[in-house]
Amino acid sequence: MSSTIQIEKASPDHLMEIVEIINAGATSVRKNKEFGEWQNYRSAFDALRDAPECDIYVALDEAGAVVGTYQIHFLKGIAFKGRPRVELESVHVRADQRGKGVGRTMMKHAEDLARSVDACIIQLTSNKEREGSHHFYRQLGYDQSHLGYKKMMM
């Protein structure tokens, strides 16, 4: 694992780099459906940061540059005796940093957060086009146990 990577809650100063990373990795379903200007994401970023059930994190290199990001959502439920579940969203590593331990560091951080709330499960979805990501998640012990569906509303 990369020992020089620090994980922290994202601040507004990180937003431009977050948007660059997630849009650089956009799959075909998102291509040409995103805004070009990072400032257009500010209200969504603020809402995410202000919501008590979720957070957005960044992975920073030794120079303080954003090299990865993920969103974590804490979901309530009845199953598993009411224990919360955690959902990860928008897990992205900057293309030039892949294979250097950034993703593993972020996933360990997310799993530690899940354990801290006694979550029963961590769930995430990954676009069918992301074969490398699927391999990565399987290596970390994630099981492709469900079939997911999405309906684009835009």
C-alpha positions as a LaTeX table, in Angstrom:
\begin{tabular}{lrrr}
\hline
Residue & $x$ (\AA) & $y$ (\AA) & $z$ (\AA) \\
\hline
Met1 & 0.00 & 0.00 & 0.00 \\
Ser2 & 1.07 & 3.52 & $-0.64$ \\
Ser3 & 2.33 & 4.97 & 2.64 \\
Thr4 & 2.36 & 8.54 & 1.30 \\
Ile5 & $-1.37$ & 8.68 & 0.63 \\
Gln6 & $-3.56$ & 10.52 & 3.13 \\
Ile7 & $-7.35$ & 10.17 & 3.18 \\
Glu8 & $-9.47$ & 13.04 & 4.42 \\
Lys9 & $-12.93$ & 14.49 & 4.02 \\
Ala10 & $-13.11$ & 16.56 & 0.88 \\
Ser11 & $-13.16$ & 20.32 & 1.16 \\
Pro12 & $-14.39$ & 22.85 & $-1.39$ \\
Asp13 & $-10.75$ & 23.38 & $-2.38$ \\
His14 & $-10.67$ & 19.79 & $-3.68$ \\
Leu15 & $-13.77$ & 20.08 & $-5.88$ \\
Met16 & $-12.07$ & 21.00 & $-9.15$ \\
Glu17 & $-9.71$ & 18.00 & $-8.92$ \\
Ile18 & $-12.56$ & 15.66 & $-7.89$ \\
Val19 & $-14.61$ & 16.69 & $-10.92$ \\
Glu20 & $-11.61$ & 16.26 & $-13.23$ \\
Ile21 & $-10.98$ & 12.73 & $-11.92$ \\
Ile22 & $-14.58$ & 11.51 & $-12.08$ \\
Asn23 & $-15.20$ & 13.02 & $-15.52$ \\
Ala24 & $-11.94$ & 11.66 & $-16.92$ \\
Gly25 & $-13.17$ & 8.19 & $-15.99$ \\
Ala26 & $-16.68$ & 8.62 & $-17.35$ \\
Thr27 & $-18.08$ & 5.55 & $-19.08$ \\
Ser28 & $-20.31$ & 5.68 & $-22.14$ \\
Val29 & $-23.49$ & 6.14 & $-20.10$ \\
Arg30 & $-22.14$ & 9.46 & $-18.73$ \\
Lys31 & $-20.21$ & 10.72 & $-21.73$ \\
Asn32 & $-21.56$ & 14.05 & $-22.96$ \\
Lys33 & $-24.06$ & 14.24 & $-20.08$ \\
Glu34 & $-21.82$ & 16.07 & $-17.61$ \\
Phe35 & $-21.18$ & 19.78 & $-17.27$ \\
Gly36 & $-17.84$ & 21.04 & $-18.45$ \\
Glu37 & $-17.31$ & 23.56 & $-15.66$ \\
Trp38 & $-16.38$ & 22.20 & $-12.24$ \\
Gln39 & $-18.17$ & 25.09 & $-10.50$ \\
Asn40 & $-21.48$ & 23.61 & $-11.69$ \\
Tyr41 & $-20.92$ & 20.77 & $-9.19$ \\
Arg42 & $-20.66$ & 23.04 & $-6.14$ \\
Ser43 & $-24.28$ & 22.80 & $-4.94$ \\
Ala44 & $-24.25$ & 18.99 & $-5.22$ \\
Phe45 & $-20.91$ & 18.87 & $-3.41$ \\
Asp46 & $-22.19$ & 21.09 & $-0.61$ \\
Ala47 & $-25.38$ & 19.02 & $-0.25$ \\
Leu48 & $-23.36$ & 15.83 & $-0.04$ \\
Arg49 & $-21.03$ & 17.24 & 2.58 \\
Asp50 & $-23.93$ & 18.65 & 4.62 \\
Ala51 & $-25.98$ & 15.43 & 4.63 \\
Pro52 & $-25.49$ & 13.47 & 7.86 \\
Glu53 & $-25.78$ & 10.08 & 6.13 \\
Cys54 & $-22.94$ & 10.53 & 3.65 \\
Asp55 & $-19.50$ & 11.96 & 3.08 \\
Ile56 & $-17.05$ & 12.47 & 0.26 \\
Tyr57 & $-13.37$ & 11.69 & 0.75 \\
Val58 & $-10.21$ & 12.40 & $-1.17$ \\
Ala59 & $-6.89$ & 10.60 & $-1.35$ \\
Leu60 & $-4.04$ & 13.10 & $-1.32$ \\
Asp61 & $-0.46$ & 12.51 & $-2.41$ \\
Glu62 & 2.54 & 13.94 & $-0.54$ \\
Ala63 & 2.16 & 17.26 & $-2.42$ \\
Gly64 & $-1.52$ & 17.54 & $-1.44$ \\
Ala65 & $-2.87$ & 16.78 & $-4.92$ \\
Val66 & $-6.09$ & 14.78 & $-5.17$ \\
Val67 & $-5.25$ & 11.36 & $-6.62$ \\
Gly68 & $-8.49$ & 9.59 & $-5.73$ \\
Thr69 & $-11.97$ & 10.11 & $-4.38$ \\
Tyr70 & $-15.00$ & 8.21 & $-3.14$ \\
Gln71 & $-18.42$ & 8.85 & $-1.67$ \\
Ile72 & $-19.77$ & 6.85 & 1.24 \\
His73 & $-23.44$ & 6.56 & 2.18 \\
Phe74 & $-24.71$ & 5.07 & 5.43 \\
Leu75 & $-28.08$ & 3.43 & 4.80 \\
Lys76 & $-30.66$ & 2.37 & 7.34 \\
Gly77 & $-32.53$ & $-0.89$ & 6.90 \\
Ile78 & $-34.53$ & $-3.65$ & 8.57 \\
Ala79 & $-32.49$ & $-6.63$ & 7.37 \\
Phe80 & $-29.64$ & $-7.93$ & 9.51 \\
Lys81 & $-31.43$ & $-6.85$ & 12.68 \\
Gly82 & $-31.44$ & $-3.22$ & 11.61 \\
Arg83 & $-27.68$ & $-2.88$ & 11.24 \\
Pro84 & $-26.70$ & $-0.17$ & 8.77 \\
Arg85 & $-25.23$ & $-0.93$ & 5.40 \\
Val86 & $-22.69$ & 1.16 & 3.57 \\
Glu87 & $-22.82$ & 2.03 & $-0.09$ \\
Leu88 & $-19.79$ & 3.31 & $-1.96$ \\
Glu89 & $-20.25$ & 5.53 & $-4.96$ \\
Ser90 & $-17.94$ & 7.28 & $-7.43$ \\
Val91 & $-14.79$ & 5.43 & $-6.44$ \\
His92 & $-12.16$ & 6.89 & $-8.76$ \\
Val93 & $-8.37$ & 6.97 & $-8.89$ \\
Arg94 & $-6.57$ & 9.39 & $-11.16$ \\
Ala95 & $-5.42$ & 7.45 & $-14.23$ \\
Asp96 & $-1.70$ & 8.08 & $-13.68$ \\
Gln97 & $-1.96$ & 6.78 & $-10.09$ \\
Arg98 & $-3.67$ & 3.44 & $-10.72$ \\
Gly99 & $-1.76$ & 0.39 & $-9.56$ \\
Lys100 & 0.08 & 2.34 & $-6.86$ \\
Gly101 & $-2.10$ & 1.43 & $-3.88$ \\
Val102 & $-4.38$ & 4.48 & $-3.89$ \\
Gly103 & $-7.53$ & 2.45 & $-4.49$ \\
Arg104 & $-6.60$ & $-0.10$ & $-1.82$ \\
Thr105 & $-5.92$ & 2.69 & 0.67 \\
Met106 & $-9.29$ & 4.29 & $-0.05$ \\
Met107 & $-11.15$ & 0.98 & 0.20 \\
Lys108 & $-9.47$ & 0.15 & 3.52 \\
His109 & $-10.49$ & 3.59 & 4.78 \\
Ala110 & $-14.09$ & 3.01 & 3.68 \\
Glu111 & $-14.14$ & $-0.44$ & 5.29 \\
Asp112 & $-12.82$ & 1.03 & 8.55 \\
Leu113 & $-15.63$ & 3.59 & 8.49 \\
Ala114 & $-18.15$ & 0.81 & 7.86 \\
Arg115 & $-16.81$ & $-1.17$ & 10.81 \\
Ser116 & $-17.02$ & 1.91 & 13.04 \\
Val117 & $-20.81$ & 2.00 & 12.60 \\
Asp118 & $-21.17$ & $-1.82$ & 12.81 \\
Ala119 & $-22.35$ & $-2.03$ & 9.21 \\
Cys120 & $-23.51$ & $-5.45$ & 8.07 \\
Ile121 & $-22.40$ & $-5.04$ & 4.46 \\
Ile122 & $-20.59$ & $-2.76$ & 2.04 \\
Gln123 & $-22.16$ & $-2.57$ & $-1.37$ \\
Leu124 & $-21.20$ & $-0.83$ & $-4.58$ \\
Thr125 & $-21.95$ & $-0.98$ & $-8.25$ \\
Ser126 & $-19.46$ & $-0.83$ & $-11.06$ \\
Asn127 & $-20.25$ & $-0.12$ & $-14.68$ \\
Lys128 & $-20.09$ & $-3.21$ & $-16.90$ \\
Glu129 & $-17.41$ & $-1.49$ & $-18.99$ \\
Arg130 & $-14.96$ & $-1.35$ & $-16.06$ \\
Glu131 & $-13.34$ & $-4.80$ & $-16.25$ \\
Gly132 & $-10.24$ & $-3.59$ & $-14.39$ \\
Ser133 & $-12.37$ & $-2.31$ & $-11.53$ \\
His134 & $-14.25$ & $-5.60$ & $-11.32$ \\
His135 & $-10.98$ & $-7.49$ & $-10.98$ \\
Phe136 & $-9.83$ & $-5.01$ & $-8.32$ \\
Tyr137 & $-12.99$ & $-5.43$ & $-6.22$ \\
Arg138 & $-12.83$ & $-9.23$ & $-6.47$ \\
Gln139 & $-9.21$ & $-9.12$ & $-5.25$ \\
Leu140 & $-10.41$ & $-7.18$ & $-2.21$ \\
Gly141 & $-12.99$ & $-9.86$ & $-1.38$ \\
Tyr142 & $-16.09$ & $-8.29$ & $-2.90$ \\
Asp143 & $-18.53$ & $-10.81$ & $-4.30$ \\
Gln144 & $-20.68$ & $-10.15$ & $-7.34$ \\
Ser145 & $-23.73$ & $-11.46$ & $-5.52$ \\
His146 & $-26.49$ & $-9.35$ & $-7.06$ \\
Leu147 & $-27.66$ & $-8.16$ & $-10.44$ \\
Gly148 & $-28.20$ & $-4.41$ & $-10.50$ \\
Tyr149 & $-30.40$ & $-2.20$ & $-12.60$ \\
Lys150 & $-30.36$ & 1.52 & $-13.35$ \\
Lys151 & $-32.71$ & 3.73 & $-15.25$ \\
Met152 & $-31.25$ & 6.96 & $-16.61$ \\
Met153 & $-33.56$ & 9.88 & $-15.94$ \\
Met154 & $-31.78$ & 12.43 & $-18.12$ \\
\hline
\end{tabular}
